Every structure is written in structure tokens, then in C-alpha cells.
């Protein structure tokens, strides 16, 4: 095979199939601010992974953002990811609001600094390493993935709330 033919048949980033990962995330806070926790349940190719953690003095929104950050950071290579969250703050932030914030230098439409900007920036950077689809799921409505992420978030919260 000639070098030119080899180049035509060599796999490219566009033709290599990425691993498919489903992630459910949640955040919890006992008081707002107060002790908080985050949880993520990852599933890929028949394998599962649970992640959770917490902070002694935080907010619910910070924990909702930390869950997908930690989940995406745990992936070892670029993946096709679907993230399910019960947080419209996270979903809308990543699919609607972030573009305007970036255009305005991390300011809201009324010129105020974006809250949790450092977390949004980290989540955006991690998202760019993967092909991510954001999906909202109703919280506390019996969805098994969401219930599991909620349990992990509460476990994270309990680990610092003692």
C-alpha cells in the first residue's frame, strides 16, 4: 500500500469510536451554606463507578457543579458522555448561559460577576475534552440513576457534616 493510500485509510479522530459513558450527578447541602456533598454514578460498557465527596462550608449550587466536574475529571480518555442532572442551574448554565458569560468576560446580563465562575470555567474546560450531552431529570421522582446520585451526594455530605 502506498503512503497516500495508507493516509486515506488510517483512522482519524472523527472515525474512531469514543467510549460511551452515562453519568448521573447530584449535589446536596445541609443548610445553604453549610456542609455539602456531591455524587456521581458513571456507567460504561457494563462497568459502573461511584464517586462522592463533600465540603464543610459550601452551597448547593457549588455541589451541583462539583459533581459533573469530578465525574468528567475521572475519565481517562475522550468519551461520548450523557450527563443527567436534576439541576436546571447546571444544565441551563452549560447549554444556554455560559456563552453570554464568556462573551461578557464572566459577567451576568446585568453586569454582575457570575457566581461560581471558577467552577463553571473548570466544567467548561473538562467538557471540551469530551462530546457531552446535558439532560435534565426530575429529582426525587424515582429515576434509579438520579436516586443513586442523590444517595452518593448525601453520603458525601455526611462525611463532612459530623
DSSP file (Angstrom, degrees, kcal/mol; ACC not computed):
  #  RESIDUE AA STRUCTURE BP1 BP2  ACC     N-H-->O    O-->H-N    N-H-->O    O-->H-N    TCO  KAPPA ALPHA  PHI   PSI    X-CA   Y-CA   Z-CA
    1    1 A X              0   0    0      0, 0.0     2,-0.0     0, 0.0     0, 0.0   0.000 360.0 360.0 360.0 134.1    0.0    0.0    0.0
    2    2 A X     >  -     0   0    0      1,-0.1     4,-2.3     4,-0.0     5,-0.2  -0.296 360.0-110.6 -73.3 162.4    1.3    3.4   -0.9
    3    3 A X  H  > S+     0   0    0      1,-0.2     4,-2.0     2,-0.2     5,-0.1   0.877 120.0  52.9 -59.8 -38.1    1.8    6.1    1.7
    4    4 A X  H  > S+     0   0    0      2,-0.2     4,-1.6     1,-0.2    -1,-0.2   0.907 109.6  47.4 -65.9 -41.9   -1.1    8.1    0.1
    5    5 A X  H  > S+     0   0    0      1,-0.2     4,-1.5     2,-0.2    -2,-0.2   0.879 109.9  54.2 -65.5 -37.6   -3.4    5.1    0.3
    6    6 A X  H  X S+     0   0    0     -4,-2.3     4,-1.5     1,-0.2    -2,-0.2   0.900 106.3  51.6 -62.8 -41.8   -2.4    4.5    3.9
    7    7 A X  H  < S+     0   0    0     -4,-2.0    -1,-0.2     1,-0.2    -2,-0.2   0.884 108.6  52.0 -62.6 -38.4   -3.2    8.1    4.8
    8    8 A X  H  < S+     0   0    0     -4,-1.6    -1,-0.2     1,-0.2    -2,-0.2   0.820 116.9  37.9 -68.6 -30.9   -6.7    7.7    3.3
    9    9 A X  H  < S+     0   0    0     -4,-1.5    -1,-0.2    -3,-0.1    -2,-0.2   0.559  89.0 109.7 -99.1  -9.4   -7.5    4.5    5.2
   10   10 A X  S  < S-     0   0    0     -4,-1.5     2,-0.0    -5,-0.2    -3,-0.0  -0.434  78.5-106.3 -67.4 138.4   -5.9    5.5    8.5
   11   11 A X        -     0   0    0     -2,-0.1     2,-0.2     4,-0.1    -1,-0.1  -0.362  36.7-158.0 -65.4 144.3   -8.4    6.1   11.3
   12   12 A X    >>  -     0   0    0     -3,-0.1     4,-1.8     1,-0.0     3,-0.8  -0.692  35.4 -98.2-114.1 170.8   -8.9    9.8   12.2
   13   13 A X  T 34 S+     0   0    0      1,-0.3    -2,-0.0    -2,-0.2    -1,-0.0   0.838 125.0  54.1 -57.0 -32.7  -10.2   11.3   15.4
   14   14 A X  T 34 S+     0   0    0      1,-0.2    -1,-0.3     3,-0.1    -3,-0.0   0.783 112.7  41.3 -74.1 -27.1  -13.6   11.7   13.6
   15   15 A X  T <4 S+     0   0    0     -3,-0.8     2,-0.5     2,-0.1    -2,-0.2   0.634  90.3  95.7 -98.6 -14.5  -13.8    8.0   12.7
   16   16 A X  S  < S-     0   0    0     -4,-1.8     2,-0.4     1,-0.1     0, 0.0  -0.650  79.7-124.0 -78.2 126.0  -12.5    6.4   15.9
   17   17 A X        -     0   0    0     -2,-0.5     2,-0.2     1,-0.0    -2,-0.1  -0.549  22.7-140.4 -74.7 127.0  -15.5    5.5   18.1
   18   18 A X        -     0   0    0     -2,-0.4    61,-0.2     1,-0.1    -1,-0.0  -0.574  27.4 -96.9 -84.2 148.3  -15.4    7.1   21.5
   19   19 A X  E     -a   79   0A   0     59,-0.6    61,-3.2    -2,-0.2     2,-0.5  -0.379  38.3-127.3 -60.1 142.9  -16.4    5.1   24.6
   20   20 A X  E     -a   80   0A   0     59,-0.2     2,-0.4    -3,-0.1    25,-0.4  -0.847  30.3-177.2 -98.1 125.1  -20.0    5.9   25.6
   21   21 A X  E     -a   81   0A   0     59,-2.8    61,-2.2    -2,-0.5     2,-0.5  -0.981  15.3-158.1-127.0 133.3  -20.5    6.9   29.2
   22   22 A X  E     -aB  82  43A   0     21,-2.8    21,-2.4    -2,-0.4     2,-0.4  -0.946  16.6-172.3-108.6 130.1  -23.7    7.7   31.1
   23   23 A X  E     -aB  83  42A   0     59,-3.0    61,-3.4    -2,-0.5     2,-0.5  -0.985  13.5-166.1-127.8 130.7  -23.3    9.9   34.2
   24   24 A X  E     -aB  84  41A   0     17,-2.4    17,-2.5    -2,-0.4     2,-0.3  -0.963  18.8-174.8-109.8 132.3  -25.9   10.8   36.8
   25   25 A X  E     +aB  85  40A   0     59,-2.4    61,-0.6    -2,-0.5     2,-0.3  -0.913   9.9 168.1-128.9 154.5  -24.9   13.7   39.1
   26   26 A X  E     - B   0  39A   0     13,-2.1    13,-2.5    -2,-0.3     2,-0.3  -0.986  16.5-151.7-158.0 157.3  -26.3   15.4   42.2
   27   27 A X  E     - B   0  38A   0     -2,-0.3     2,-0.3    11,-0.2    11,-0.2  -0.934  11.2-170.8-128.5 155.1  -25.4   17.8   44.9
   28   28 A X  E     - B   0  37A   0      9,-2.9     9,-2.6    -2,-0.3     2,-0.3  -0.984   3.7-173.7-143.8 152.2  -26.7   18.2   48.4
   29   29 A X  E     - B   0  36A   0     -2,-0.3     2,-1.0     7,-0.3     7,-0.2  -0.968  20.6-147.5-150.5 132.9  -26.3   20.7   51.2
   30   30 A X  E   >S- B   0  35A   0      5,-3.0     5,-0.7    -2,-0.3     2,-0.1  -0.813  90.8  -4.5 -99.5  92.3  -27.5   20.7   54.8
   31   31 A X  E   5S- B   0  34A   0     -2,-1.0     2,-0.2     3,-0.2     3,-0.2  -0.107  96.8 -91.0  94.9 155.3  -28.1   24.4   55.2
   32   32 A X  T   5S+     0   0    0      1,-0.5     2,-0.2    -2,-0.1    27,-0.2  -0.658 125.1  22.5-144.7  85.0  -27.2   26.8   52.3
   33   33 A X  T   5S+     0   0    0     25,-0.7    -1,-0.5    -2,-0.2     2,-0.3   0.351 113.2  90.3 -83.1 167.2  -24.4   27.5   53.1
   34   34 A X  E   5S-BC  31  58A   0     24,-2.1    24,-3.0    -3,-0.2    -3,-0.2  -0.962  83.7 -23.3 169.3-167.9  -23.5   24.6   55.2
   35   35 A X  E   <S-B   30   0A   0     -5,-0.7    -5,-3.0    -2,-0.3     2,-0.3  -0.475  70.3-177.2 -65.3 133.4  -22.0   21.1   54.9
   36   36 A X  E     -BC  29  55A   0     19,-2.9    19,-2.0    -7,-0.2     2,-0.3  -0.897  16.5-164.7-134.6 162.5  -22.4   19.8   51.4
   37   37 A X  E     -BC  28  54A   0     -9,-2.6    -9,-2.9    -2,-0.3     2,-0.3  -0.971   5.2-155.4-143.7 158.7  -21.8   16.8   49.3
   38   38 A X  E     -BC  27  53A   0     15,-2.6    15,-1.7    -2,-0.3     2,-0.3  -0.946  11.0-170.5-130.8 152.8  -21.7   15.8   45.6
   39   39 A X  E     -BC  26  52A   0    -13,-2.5   -13,-2.1    -2,-0.3     2,-0.3  -0.997   6.2-174.7-145.5 149.3  -22.2   12.4   44.0
   40   40 A X  E     -BC  25  51A   0     11,-2.6    11,-2.7    -2,-0.3     2,-0.5  -0.990   8.8-161.7-144.9 135.0  -21.8   10.9   40.6
   41   41 A X  E     -BC  24  50A   0    -17,-2.5   -17,-2.4    -2,-0.3     2,-0.4  -0.978  15.3-166.5-117.5 120.2  -22.7    7.5   39.2
   42   42 A X  E     -BC  23  49A   0      7,-3.0     7,-2.3    -2,-0.5     2,-0.4  -0.853   6.3-175.4-109.6 141.2  -20.9    6.6   36.0
   43   43 A X  E     +BC  22  48A   0    -21,-2.4   -21,-2.8    -2,-0.4     2,-0.3  -0.994  12.0 156.5-138.6 129.6  -21.8    3.6   33.7
   44   44 A X  E >   - C   0  47A   0      3,-2.6     3,-2.5    -2,-0.4   -23,-0.1  -0.926  67.4 -15.9-155.3 126.5  -20.0    2.5   30.6
   45   45 A X  T 3  S-     0   0    0    -25,-0.4     3,-0.1    -2,-0.3   -24,-0.1   0.821 127.5 -48.0  52.5  38.6  -19.8   -0.8   28.8
   46   46 A X  T 3  S+     0   0    0      1,-0.3     2,-0.3     0, 0.0    -1,-0.3   0.446 116.9 112.5  83.1  -0.7  -21.2   -2.8   31.7
   47   47 A X  E <   -C   44   0A   0     -3,-2.5    -3,-2.6     2,-0.0     2,-0.3  -0.799  47.9-162.1-104.8 148.5  -18.9   -1.2   34.2
   48   48 A X  E     -C   43   0A   0     -2,-0.3     2,-0.3    -5,-0.2    -5,-0.2  -0.938   7.0-171.8-129.7 152.2  -20.0    1.2   37.0
   49   49 A X  E     -C   42   0A   0     -7,-2.3    -7,-3.0    -2,-0.3     2,-0.4  -0.992   8.6-155.0-144.1 135.4  -18.2    3.7   39.2
   50   50 A X  E     -C   41   0A   0     -2,-0.3     2,-0.4    -9,-0.2    -9,-0.2  -0.932  14.3-179.7-111.3 134.5  -19.4    5.7   42.2
   51   51 A X  E     +C   40   0A   0    -11,-2.7   -11,-2.6    -2,-0.4     2,-0.3  -0.983   9.0 155.4-129.8 142.9  -17.8    9.0   43.2
   52   52 A X  E     +C   39   0A   0     -2,-0.4     2,-0.3   -13,-0.2   -13,-0.2  -0.983   2.9 154.3-159.6 160.7  -18.7   11.3   46.0
   53   53 A X  E     -C   38   0A   0    -15,-1.7   -15,-2.6    -2,-0.3     2,-0.3  -0.963  17.5-149.0-171.4 177.8  -17.1   13.9   48.2
   54   54 A X  E     -C   37   0A   0     -2,-0.3     2,-0.3   -17,-0.3   -17,-0.2  -0.965   8.9-138.2-156.0 171.0  -18.0   16.9   50.3
   55   55 A X  E     -C   36   0A   0    -19,-2.0   -19,-2.9    -2,-0.3     3,-0.3  -0.984  20.1-133.6-135.8 145.9  -17.1   20.3   51.8
   56   56 A X  E    S+     0   0A   0     -2,-0.3     2,-0.4     1,-0.3    -1,-0.1   0.843  97.6  23.1 -70.0 -35.4  -17.6   21.6   55.3
   57   57 A X  E    S+     0   0A   0    -22,-0.1    -1,-0.3   -24,-0.1     2,-0.2  -0.849  90.9 112.1-139.1  99.3  -19.0   25.0   54.2
   58   58 A X  E     -C   34   0A   0    -24,-3.0   -24,-2.1    -2,-0.4   -25,-0.7  -0.755  54.3-102.3-149.0-171.3  -20.4   25.3   50.8
   59   59 A X     >  -     0   0    0     -2,-0.2     4,-1.8   -26,-0.2     5,-0.2  -0.853  28.7-113.8-124.0 162.9  -23.7   25.8   48.8
   60   60 A X  H  > S+     0   0    0     -2,-0.3     4,-2.5     1,-0.2     5,-0.2   0.911 116.4  53.3 -60.4 -43.5  -26.0   23.5   47.0
   61   61 A X  H  > S+     0   0    0      1,-0.2     4,-1.9     2,-0.2    -1,-0.2   0.891 106.6  52.3 -62.2 -38.7  -25.1   25.1   43.6
   62   62 A X  H  > S+     0   0    0      1,-0.2     4,-2.2     2,-0.2    -1,-0.2   0.893 111.8  46.6 -63.5 -38.6  -21.4   24.6   44.2
   63   63 A X  H  X S+     0   0    0     -4,-1.8     4,-1.8     2,-0.2    -2,-0.2   0.877 108.4  55.0 -71.8 -37.1  -22.0   20.9   44.9
   64   64 A X  H  X S+     0   0    0     -4,-2.5     4,-0.8     1,-0.2    -1,-0.2   0.872 114.0  42.5 -61.6 -36.1  -24.3   20.5   41.9
   65   65 A X  H  X S+     0   0    0     -4,-1.9     4,-1.5    -5,-0.2    -2,-0.2   0.851 109.3  57.3 -76.6 -36.5  -21.4   21.9   39.8
   66   66 A X  H  X S+     0   0    0     -4,-2.2     4,-2.9     1,-0.2     5,-0.3   0.852  96.7  64.5 -65.6 -34.6  -18.7   19.8   41.5
   67   67 A X  H  X S+     0   0    0     -4,-1.8     4,-2.2     1,-0.2    -1,-0.2   0.948 107.6  37.6 -58.7 -53.7  -20.4   16.5   40.7
   68   68 A X  H  X S+     0   0    0     -4,-0.8     4,-2.7     2,-0.2     5,-0.3   0.846 114.7  57.3 -68.8 -28.9  -20.1   16.7   36.9
   69   69 A X  H  X S+     0   0    0     -4,-1.5     4,-2.5     2,-0.2    -2,-0.2   0.965 111.3  41.3 -60.8 -51.3  -16.6   18.3   37.3
   70   70 A X  H  X S+     0   0    0     -4,-2.9     4,-1.2     2,-0.2    -2,-0.2   0.871 114.7  52.3 -66.2 -36.8  -15.4   15.3   39.3
   71   71 A X  H  < S+     0   0    0     -4,-2.2     4,-0.5    -5,-0.3     3,-0.5   0.953 113.5  42.2 -64.4 -49.0  -17.1   12.8   37.0
   72   72 A X  H >< S+     0   0    0     -4,-2.7     3,-1.2     1,-0.2    -2,-0.2   0.883 111.5  56.0 -65.6 -37.5  -15.6   14.3   33.8
   73   73 A X  H 3< S+     0   0    0     -4,-2.5    -1,-0.2    -5,-0.3    -2,-0.2   0.764 100.6  60.5 -65.2 -24.3  -12.2   14.6   35.5
   74   74 A X  T 3< S+     0   0    0     -4,-1.2     2,-0.2    -3,-0.5    -1,-0.2   0.656  80.7 102.5 -78.7 -15.1  -12.3   10.9   36.4
   75   75 A X    <   -     0   0    0     -3,-1.2     4,-0.0    -4,-0.5     3,-0.0  -0.521  60.6-154.9 -74.5 134.5  -12.5    9.9   32.7
   76   76 A X  S    S+     0   0    0     -2,-0.2     2,-0.3     2,-0.1    -1,-0.1   0.659  72.2  14.9 -85.5 -18.2   -9.1    8.6   31.3
   77   77 A X  S    S-     0   0    0    -58,-0.0     2,-0.1     0, 0.0    -1,-0.0  -0.936  99.0 -67.0-148.9 170.3   -9.8    9.4   27.7
   78   78 A X        +     0   0    0     -2,-0.3   -59,-0.6    52,-0.1     2,-0.3  -0.392  60.6 178.8 -64.2 132.5  -12.1   11.4   25.5
   79   79 A X  E     -a   19   0A   0    -61,-0.2    52,-2.7    -2,-0.1     2,-0.7  -0.865  39.9-112.0-133.6 163.4  -15.6    9.9   25.6
   80   80 A X  E     -ad  20 131A   0    -61,-3.2   -59,-2.8    -2,-0.3     2,-0.4  -0.910  51.1-170.6 -93.6 113.1  -19.2   10.4   24.3
   81   81 A X  E     -ad  21 132A   0     50,-3.2    52,-2.5    -2,-0.7     2,-0.5  -0.887  26.9-166.5-119.7 135.8  -20.9   11.4   27.5
   82   82 A X  E     -ad  22 133A   0    -61,-2.2   -59,-3.0    -2,-0.4     2,-0.6  -0.987  16.4-162.3-114.1 120.7  -24.5   11.9   28.5
   83   83 A X  E     -ad  23 134A   0     50,-2.9    52,-3.1    -2,-0.5     2,-0.5  -0.912   2.0-161.5-107.2 123.6  -24.9   13.7   31.9
   84   84 A X  E     +ad  24 135A   0    -61,-3.4   -59,-2.4    -2,-0.6     2,-0.3  -0.902  19.0 167.7-101.8 128.2  -28.2   13.5   33.7
   85   85 A X  E     -ad  25 136A   0     50,-2.4    52,-2.1    -2,-0.5   -59,-0.1  -0.988  39.0-149.4-138.7 147.0  -28.7   16.2   36.3
   86   86 A X  S    S+     0   0    0    -61,-0.6     2,-0.7    -2,-0.3    53,-0.3   0.294  76.8  98.5 -93.9   9.8  -31.7   17.3   38.3
   87   87 A X     >  -     0   0    0      1,-0.2     4,-2.4   -62,-0.1     5,-0.2  -0.861  49.8-174.4-102.2 108.8  -30.2   20.8   38.4
   88   88 A X  H  >>S+     0   0    0     -2,-0.7     4,-2.8     1,-0.2     5,-0.5   0.809  88.1  65.8 -66.6 -28.4  -31.5   23.2   35.8
   89   89 A X  H  >5S+     0   0    0      2,-0.2     4,-1.5     3,-0.2    -1,-0.2   0.932 108.5  37.3 -55.3 -48.2  -28.8   25.6   37.1
   90   90 A X  H  >5S+     0   0    0      2,-0.2     4,-2.2     3,-0.2     5,-0.2   0.947 119.8  46.1 -71.4 -49.5  -26.2   23.2   35.8
   91   91 A X  H  X5S+     0   0    0     -4,-2.4     4,-2.0     1,-0.2     5,-0.2   0.954 119.0  39.5 -61.7 -51.5  -28.0   22.2   32.6
   92   92 A X  H  X>S+     0   0    0     -4,-2.8     4,-2.9     1,-0.2     5,-2.1   0.877 112.6  57.9 -67.6 -35.9  -29.0   25.7   31.5
   93   93 A X  I  <XS+     0   0    0     -4,-1.5     5,-2.0    -5,-0.5    -1,-0.2   0.916 114.2  37.5 -58.0 -42.7  -25.7   27.1   32.6
   94   94 A X  I  <5S+     0   0    0     -4,-2.2    -1,-0.2     3,-0.2    -2,-0.2   0.766 126.7  35.1 -82.4 -26.1  -23.8   24.8   30.3
   95   95 A X  I  <5S+     0   0    0     -4,-2.0    -2,-0.2    -5,-0.2    -3,-0.2   0.704 135.1   7.4-102.1 -21.4  -26.3   24.8   27.4
   96   96 A X  I  X5S+     0   0    0     -4,-2.9     4,-0.5    -5,-0.2     3,-0.4   0.726 123.7  41.2-124.9 -54.6  -27.6   28.4   27.4
   97   97 A X  I >><S+     0   0    0     -5,-2.1     4,-2.1     1,-0.2     3,-0.6   0.803  95.5  72.4 -79.2 -32.2  -26.0   30.9   29.8
   98   98 A X  H 3><S+     0   0    0     -5,-2.0     4,-2.6    -6,-0.4     5,-0.2   0.824  91.8  58.4 -59.4 -35.0  -22.2   30.1   29.5
   99   99 A X  H 3> S+     0   0    0     -3,-0.4     4,-2.2     1,-0.2    -1,-0.2   0.918 109.5  43.8 -63.1 -43.4  -21.8   31.6   26.0
  100  100 A X  H <X S+     0   0    0     -3,-0.6     4,-2.3    -4,-0.5     7,-0.3   0.900 111.8  53.7 -67.3 -41.4  -23.1   35.0   27.2
  101  101 A X  H  <>S+     0   0    0     -4,-2.1     5,-3.7     1,-0.2     6,-0.8   0.929 111.0  46.3 -58.6 -45.0  -21.0   34.9   30.3
  102  102 A X  H ><5S+     0   0    0     -4,-2.6     3,-1.6     3,-0.2    -1,-0.2   0.925 111.5  51.0 -64.5 -44.3  -17.9   34.2   28.3
  103  103 A X  H 3<5S+     0   0    0     -4,-2.2    -1,-0.2     1,-0.3    -2,-0.2   0.860 113.0  46.5 -60.1 -36.3  -18.7   37.0   25.8
  104  104 A X  T 3<5S-     0   0    0     -4,-2.3    -1,-0.3     3,-0.3    -2,-0.2   0.243 123.5-101.3 -92.5  13.0  -19.2   39.4   28.6
  105  105 A X  T < 5S-     0   0    0     -3,-1.6    -3,-0.2     1,-0.2    -2,-0.1   0.907  81.8 -47.5  69.5  41.2  -16.0   38.5   30.5
  106  106 A X  S   <S+     0   0    0     -5,-3.7     8,-2.0     1,-0.3     2,-0.3   0.879 107.5 130.6  64.0  42.2  -17.8   36.3   33.1
  107  107 A X  B     -E  113   0B   0     -6,-0.8    -1,-0.3    -7,-0.3    -3,-0.3  -0.922  56.8-119.1-119.0 149.2  -20.4   38.9   33.9
  108  108 A X    >   -     0   0    0      4,-3.5     3,-2.3    -2,-0.3     6,-0.1  -0.227  41.5 -91.2 -75.6 174.5  -24.2   38.3   34.0
  109  109 A X  T 3  S+     0   0    0      1,-0.3    -1,-0.1     2,-0.1    -2,-0.0   0.805 130.3  51.4 -59.0 -29.8  -26.6   40.1   31.7
  110  110 A X  T 3  S-     0   0    0      2,-0.1    -1,-0.3     1,-0.0    -2,-0.0   0.235 124.2-103.4 -94.3  15.5  -26.9   42.9   34.3
  111  111 A X  S <  S+     0   0    0     -3,-2.3     2,-0.2     1,-0.3    -2,-0.1   0.509  76.9 132.8  85.2   5.1  -23.1   43.2   34.7
  112  112 A X        -     0   0    0      1,-0.1    -4,-3.5    -5,-0.0    -1,-0.3  -0.581  66.6 -92.9 -87.4 152.7  -22.6   41.4   37.9
  113  113 A X  B     -E  107   0B   0     -6,-0.2     2,-0.3    -2,-0.2    -6,-0.2  -0.379  45.8-106.7 -61.7 140.0  -19.8   38.8   38.3
  114  114 A X    >   -     0   0    0     -8,-2.0     3,-1.1   -13,-0.1     2,-0.2  -0.515  35.7-119.7 -67.0 128.7  -21.0   35.2   37.6
  115  115 A X  T 3  S+     0   0    0     -2,-0.3     5,-0.1     1,-0.2    -1,-0.1  -0.487  95.1  11.2 -69.4 141.1  -21.3   33.3   40.8
  116  116 A X  T >> S+     0   0    0     -2,-0.2     4,-2.2     3,-0.1     3,-0.9   0.788  79.2 158.5  63.1  30.7  -19.1   30.2   41.0
  117  117 A X  H <>  +     0   0    0     -3,-1.1     4,-2.7     1,-0.3     5,-0.2   0.858  68.0  56.6 -55.0 -39.5  -17.2   31.4   37.9
  118  118 A X  H 3> S+     0   0    0      1,-0.2     4,-1.7     2,-0.2    -1,-0.3   0.860 109.2  46.3 -64.1 -33.4  -14.1   29.2   38.7
  119  119 A X  H <> S+     0   0    0     -3,-0.9     4,-2.8     2,-0.2    -2,-0.2   0.906 111.9  50.2 -73.8 -41.9  -16.3   26.1   38.8
  120  120 A X  H  X S+     0   0    0     -4,-2.2     4,-2.5     1,-0.2    -2,-0.2   0.910 111.2  50.0 -59.7 -41.6  -18.1   27.0   35.5
  121  121 A X  H  X S+     0   0    0     -4,-2.7     4,-2.2    -5,-0.2    -1,-0.2   0.900 111.9  47.1 -65.4 -40.7  -14.7   27.6   33.9
  122  122 A X  H  X S+     0   0    0     -4,-1.7     4,-2.4    -5,-0.2     5,-0.2   0.925 113.1  48.6 -66.0 -44.2  -13.4   24.2   35.1
  123  123 A X  H  X S+     0   0    0     -4,-2.8     4,-2.5     1,-0.2    -2,-0.2   0.902 111.3  50.6 -62.9 -40.5  -16.5   22.4   34.0
  124  124 A X  H  X S+     0   0    0     -4,-2.5     4,-1.6    -5,-0.2    -1,-0.2   0.915 110.1  49.5 -63.7 -43.2  -16.3   24.1   30.6
  125  125 A X  H  < S+     0   0    0     -4,-2.2     4,-0.4     1,-0.2    -2,-0.2   0.913 113.7  45.7 -63.0 -42.7  -12.7   23.1   30.1
  126  126 A X  H >< S+     0   0    0     -4,-2.4     3,-1.4     1,-0.2     4,-0.3   0.885 108.6  56.9 -67.7 -38.3  -13.4   19.5   31.0
  127  127 A X  H >< S+     0   0    0     -4,-2.5     3,-1.6     1,-0.3     5,-0.2   0.855  98.2  61.5 -60.8 -35.0  -16.5   19.4   28.8
  128  128 A X  T 3< S+     0   0    0     -4,-1.6    -1,-0.3     1,-0.3    -2,-0.2   0.670  94.9  62.3 -68.8 -15.6  -14.3   20.4   25.8
  129  129 A X  T <  S+     0   0    0     -3,-1.4    -1,-0.3    -4,-0.4     2,-0.2   0.579 112.0  36.0 -81.7 -10.1  -12.3   17.1   26.2
  130  130 A X  S <  S-     0   0    0     -3,-1.6     2,-0.8    -4,-0.3   -50,-0.2  -0.769  87.3-105.2-133.4 173.2  -15.4   15.1   25.5
  131  131 A X  E     -d   80   0A   0    -52,-2.7   -50,-3.2    -2,-0.2     2,-0.4  -0.923  51.5-171.6-102.2 104.8  -18.6   15.0   23.5
  132  132 A X  E     -d   81   0A   0     -2,-0.8     2,-0.4    -5,-0.2   -50,-0.2  -0.852  21.0-170.7-113.0 133.6  -21.1   15.9   26.2
  133  133 A X  E     -d   82   0A   0    -52,-2.5   -50,-2.9    -2,-0.4     2,-0.5  -0.980  17.2-146.6-115.5 131.7  -24.9   16.0   26.0
  134  134 A X  E     -d   83   0A   0     -2,-0.4     2,-0.4   -52,-0.2   -50,-0.2  -0.859  18.4-179.2-102.7 127.7  -26.7   17.5   29.0
  135  135 A X  E     -d   84   0A   0    -52,-3.1   -50,-2.4    -2,-0.5     2,-0.4  -0.987  19.2-139.1-129.5 137.4  -30.1   16.1   30.1
  136  136 A X  E     -d   85   0A   0     -2,-0.4     2,-0.4   -52,-0.2   -50,-0.2  -0.739  18.6-173.3 -91.6 141.1  -32.4   17.2   32.9
  137  137 A X        -     0   0    0    -52,-2.1     2,-0.3    -2,-0.4    -2,-0.0  -0.995  33.0-106.1-131.8 139.6  -34.1   14.6   35.0
  138  138 A X    >   -     0   0    0     -2,-0.4     3,-0.7     1,-0.1     5,-0.4  -0.477  40.6-126.6 -67.0 127.2  -36.8   15.3   37.7
  139  139 A X  T 3  S+     0   0    0    -53,-0.3    -1,-0.1    -2,-0.3     8,-0.0  -0.403  83.4  11.2 -75.2 150.6  -35.2   14.9   41.1
  140  140 A X  T 3  S+     0   0    0      3,-0.1    -1,-0.2     1,-0.1    -2,-0.0   0.827  92.5 116.0  54.5  37.3  -36.7   12.6   43.8
  141  141 A X  S <  S-     0   0    0     -3,-0.7    -1,-0.1     2,-0.1     3,-0.1   0.171  93.5 -92.2-120.9  15.3  -39.1   11.1   41.2
  142  142 A X  S    S+     0   0    0      1,-0.3     2,-0.5     2,-0.1    -3,-0.1   0.476  70.3 150.5  91.7   1.7  -37.9    7.5   41.3
  143  143 A X     >  -     0   0    0     -5,-0.4     4,-2.8     1,-0.2    -1,-0.3  -0.577  43.1-142.3 -67.3 120.7  -35.3    7.6   38.4
  144  144 A X  H  > S+     0   0    0     -2,-0.5     4,-1.9     1,-0.2    -1,-0.2   0.860  96.8  47.7 -57.6 -40.1  -32.8    5.0   39.5
  145  145 A X  H  > S+     0   0    0      2,-0.2     4,-2.2     1,-0.2    -1,-0.2   0.913 114.3  46.0 -67.2 -42.3  -29.8    6.9   38.3
  146  146 A X  H  > S+     0   0    0      2,-0.2     4,-2.5     1,-0.2    -2,-0.2   0.894 111.5  52.1 -67.3 -40.0  -30.9   10.1   39.9
  147  147 A X  H  X S+     0   0    0     -4,-2.8     4,-2.2     2,-0.2    -1,-0.2   0.889 110.5  49.1 -63.4 -38.2  -31.7    8.3   43.2
  148  148 A X  H  X S+     0   0    0     -4,-1.9     4,-2.1    -5,-0.3    -2,-0.2   0.919 111.2  48.2 -68.2 -43.4  -28.3    6.7   43.2
  149  149 A X  H  X S+     0   0    0     -4,-2.2     4,-2.5     1,-0.2  -123,-0.2   0.890 111.3  51.9 -62.9 -38.8  -26.5   10.1   42.6
  150  150 A X  H  X S+     0   0    0     -4,-2.5     4,-2.4     2,-0.2    -2,-0.2   0.912 108.3  50.6 -62.6 -43.6  -28.6   11.6   45.4
  151  151 A X  H  X S+     0   0    0     -4,-2.2     4,-1.8     1,-0.2    -2,-0.2   0.898 111.8  48.1 -61.3 -41.0  -27.6    8.9   47.8
  152  152 A X  H  X S+     0   0    0     -4,-2.1     4,-2.3     2,-0.2    -2,-0.2   0.893 109.9  51.7 -68.0 -39.8  -23.9    9.5   46.9
  153  153 A X  H  X S+     0   0    0     -4,-2.5     4,-2.3     1,-0.2  -125,-0.2   0.915 111.0  47.9 -61.9 -42.5  -24.3   13.2   47.4
  154  154 A X  H  X S+     0   0    0     -4,-2.4     4,-2.5     2,-0.2    -1,-0.2   0.846 109.1  53.9 -67.2 -33.3  -25.8   12.7   50.8
  155  155 A X  H  X S+     0   0    0     -4,-1.8     4,-1.5     2,-0.2    -2,-0.2   0.903 109.7  48.2 -64.4 -42.1  -23.0   10.3   51.6
  156  156 A X  H  X S+     0   0    0     -4,-2.3     4,-0.6     2,-0.2    -2,-0.2   0.904 111.8  49.7 -63.3 -41.6  -20.5   13.0   50.7
  157  157 A X  H >X S+     0   0    0     -4,-2.3     4,-1.6     1,-0.2     3,-1.2   0.911 109.3  51.2 -63.6 -43.6  -22.4   15.5   52.8
  158  158 A X  H 3< S+     0   0    0     -4,-2.5     4,-0.2     1,-0.3    -1,-0.2   0.803  99.8  65.3 -64.9 -28.9  -22.5   13.1   55.8
  159  159 A X  H 3< S+     0   0    0     -4,-1.5    -1,-0.3     1,-0.2    -2,-0.2   0.724 116.6  26.2 -69.2 -19.5  -18.7   12.6   55.5
  160  160 A X  H << S+     0   0    0     -3,-1.2    -1,-0.2    -4,-0.6    -2,-0.2   0.531 106.5  76.2-115.1 -12.0  -18.1   16.3   56.4
  161  161 A X     <        0   0    0     -4,-1.6    -2,-0.1     1,-0.2    -3,-0.1   0.276 360.0 360.0 -87.6  12.9  -21.2   17.1   58.4
  162  162 A X              0   0    0     -4,-0.2    -1,-0.2    -3,-0.1    -4,-0.1   0.471 360.0 360.0 -86.2 360.0  -20.1   15.3   61.6
